Amino acid sequence: MSSTTSLTGLQMAAAPAKDQATARALGRRRRAVDGIVRWACIGSTIIGLIFLASILATLIYRGFGALDLTVLTREFEPTTYGDPDAIRGGLFHAIVGSLIQTAIATVVGTPIGLLVGTYLAEYARGSKLGEAIRFVSDVLLSAPSILIGLFIYQMVVLPMGGFSGLAGSLALAIIVIPVVVRTTEDMLTLIPNTLREAVVGLGAPKWKMITLVTWRAALSGIVTGVLLAFARITGETAPLLLTSFGNSVTSWDLGRSMASLPIAIYQQANSGFPDLVDIAWAGALLVTLGVLSINVIARVLLRKRK
């Protein structure tokens, strides 16, 4: 009896010791895996930052030297290139064309995206139609922009008989819509339902609750989405090659081909003339600074909202 009792006591004493050894081994393994993953993440971040810094440094080094008042105020002048004594042309026509097309695209695409996103967040939660619209929007968001250019080329450019700034604006507007849809839906979904219930409980109709309460509460997030959409279309080249095509002079006519900075950069970078390549670098720096500024503004607005 006494021997059985002592054996049981030894087993009970050995069990905690075994559990402690297992726990220590498991802890060492978890710390080792955590260290490997952490350093892998840190290394990947450093590599990404190195590439980003090298790109920005190259843009600043190559583009800042060619960026002057002439580039910003003069049009394309092909007869001056190759002559070291001539006053070279610039990118004024491309800057004007980009501003016109991106502004029209934002004005056209933003209201559509805002209303669709509002419908998904306020009226179509859990419905099959809402899921279908959301799926189509996500597909459009991830679709290659060249496909949108081909669509507008078939539907607008060919019936109109030529390239036009209007076709380019419509192609960019289609790119804007899914970005604004996703941002609007996400921002409205974050609004607590208690706020909606309080407004409806006071007797306000749903449309007034949406326009006066939920839109105001999500305003900074929605504006952030619009700015991000604007930043995205600023650097699009592929859809514009099939729609507005580009021009060498300043054009305000939406019925004609219209220049843009991405197309001007593409054309001049492939020209083979060193002075044209320098202006292409200046244009790339302008686009990068513009997109960077818009993204910084969007992040600041989103941080204020949070």
Secondary structure, 3 states (H helix, E strand, C coil): CHHHHHHHHHHHHHHHHHHHHHHHHHHHHHHHHHHHHHHHHHHHHHHHHHHHHHHHHHHHHHHHHHCCHHHHHCCCCHHHCCCCCCCCCCCHHHHHHHHHHHHHHHHHHHHHHHHHHHHHHHCCCCCHHHHHHHHHHHHHHHCCHHHHHHHHHHHHHHHHCCCCHHHHHHHHHHHHHHHHHHHHHHHHHCCCHHHHHHHHHCCCCHHHHHHHHHHHHCHHHHHHHHHHHHHHHHCCCHHHHCCCCCCCCCCCCCCCCCCCHHHHHHHHHCCCCHHHHHHHHHHHHHHHHHHHHHHHHHHHHHHHHC
